[in-house]
Amino acid sequence: MYTLGVLWYKSVTTKKKIAIIIAALIINNNALMKHFFLTIGFLIVSNITIAQTDRSKIETTILNYINGTSYNQPKLIEKAFYVNANLYLENKEKTLWVVPVKEYIGWYKNKKTRRI
């Protein structure tokens, strides 16, 4: 019996195993099932919260870049990039032009403020 159980367990896919476990929980213990669903619900809500936090960080970074380059505010541009970042640009003379972020920020110092 033990050998058949091990062979069955190895041959069943993960999705089927989860379905069997959930079915066993429903049949055997309603209280345990409530805790199971509460835990799953908590995990889903926490993932949504983390995703919203990530989204707000991305929006802030993009706005720092746009406002910094549009209004010549080097401090905002600096907030938008990692300290040791490199920008990979292209111009007429070079197909690939590597510019350190500090040099890129320097392009926006002492210029007149302009709008997009």
C-alpha positions as CSV (number, residue, x, y, z in Angstrom):
1,M,0.0,0.0,0.0
2,Y,2.8,2.4,0.9
3,T,4.5,1.9,-2.5
4,L,1.3,2.5,-4.4
5,G,0.7,5.7,-2.4
6,V,4.2,7.0,-3.2
7,L,3.8,6.1,-6.9
8,W,0.4,7.8,-7.0
9,Y,1.8,10.9,-5.3
10,K,4.7,11.2,-7.8
11,S,2.4,10.8,-10.8
12,V,-0.2,13.4,-9.8
13,T,0.3,17.0,-10.9
14,T,0.6,19.8,-8.4
15,K,-2.7,21.3,-9.4
16,K,-4.5,18.0,-8.7
17,K,-2.7,17.6,-5.4
18,I,-3.9,21.1,-4.3
19,A,-7.4,20.2,-5.4
20,I,-7.3,17.0,-3.5
21,I,-6.0,18.7,-0.3
22,I,-8.7,21.4,-0.6
23,A,-11.4,18.8,-1.1
24,A,-10.1,16.8,2.0
25,L,-10.2,20.0,4.1
26,I,-13.8,20.8,3.1
27,I,-14.9,17.3,3.9
28,N,-12.9,16.9,7.2
29,N,-12.9,20.2,8.9
30,N,-14.9,23.4,8.2
31,A,-13.0,25.4,10.8
32,L,-9.7,24.6,9.3
33,M,-11.0,25.5,5.9
34,K,-12.1,28.9,7.1
35,H,-8.5,29.5,8.3
36,F,-7.2,28.3,5.0
37,F,-9.4,30.7,3.0
38,L,-8.6,33.6,5.4
39,T,-4.9,33.0,4.9
40,I,-5.3,32.9,1.1
41,G,-7.4,36.1,1.2
42,F,-4.8,37.8,3.3
43,L,-2.1,36.8,0.8
44,I,-4.1,38.2,-2.1
45,V,-4.8,41.5,-0.3
46,S,-1.2,41.9,0.7
47,N,0.0,41.3,-2.9
48,I,-2.5,43.9,-4.2
49,T,-1.1,46.4,-1.6
50,I,2.5,45.7,-2.6
51,A,1.6,46.1,-6.3
52,Q,0.0,49.5,-5.5
53,T,3.1,50.6,-3.6
54,D,5.3,49.6,-6.5
55,R,3.0,51.5,-8.9
56,S,3.2,54.7,-6.9
57,K,7.1,54.4,-6.8
58,I,7.2,54.0,-10.5
59,E,4.9,57.0,-11.1
60,T,7.0,59.1,-8.7
61,T,10.2,58.2,-10.6
62,I,8.7,59.0,-14.0
63,L,7.3,62.3,-12.8
64,N,10.7,63.2,-11.3
65,Y,12.3,62.5,-14.7
66,I,9.7,64.4,-16.7
67,N,9.6,67.4,-14.5
68,G,13.3,67.5,-14.0
69,T,14.1,67.5,-17.7
70,S,11.2,69.7,-18.7
71,Y,11.9,72.4,-16.1
72,N,15.7,72.0,-15.8
73,Q,15.7,70.8,-12.2
74,P,18.8,68.6,-11.8
75,K,17.7,67.4,-8.3
76,L,14.6,65.8,-9.7
77,I,16.5,64.1,-12.5
78,E,19.0,62.8,-9.9
79,K,16.1,61.3,-7.9
80,A,14.9,59.5,-11.0
81,F,18.1,57.5,-11.6
82,Y,20.3,55.1,-9.7
83,V,23.5,56.9,-8.6
84,N,25.8,54.8,-10.8
85,A,23.4,54.5,-13.8
86,N,24.5,54.8,-17.4
87,L,22.3,56.0,-20.2
88,Y,22.7,54.3,-23.6
89,L,22.0,57.0,-26.2
90,E,22.4,57.3,-29.9
91,N,23.5,60.3,-32.1
92,K,24.7,60.9,-35.6
93,E,28.4,60.2,-34.9
94,K,28.0,57.2,-32.6
95,T,25.6,54.3,-32.8
96,L,26.0,53.6,-29.1
97,W,26.9,56.4,-26.8
98,V,27.3,55.7,-23.0
99,V,26.6,58.6,-20.8
100,P,27.0,58.4,-17.0
101,V,24.0,59.8,-15.2
102,K,26.1,62.5,-13.5
103,E,27.1,63.9,-16.9
104,Y,23.5,63.7,-18.1
105,I,22.3,65.7,-15.1
106,G,25.0,68.3,-15.9
107,W,23.3,69.0,-19.2
108,Y,20.4,70.5,-17.4
109,K,22.2,72.8,-15.1
110,N,22.3,76.6,-15.8
111,K,19.7,76.4,-18.6
112,K,16.6,78.4,-19.1
113,T,13.5,76.8,-17.8
114,R,11.3,75.5,-20.6
115,R,8.1,73.6,-20.9
116,I,7.2,70.5,-23.0
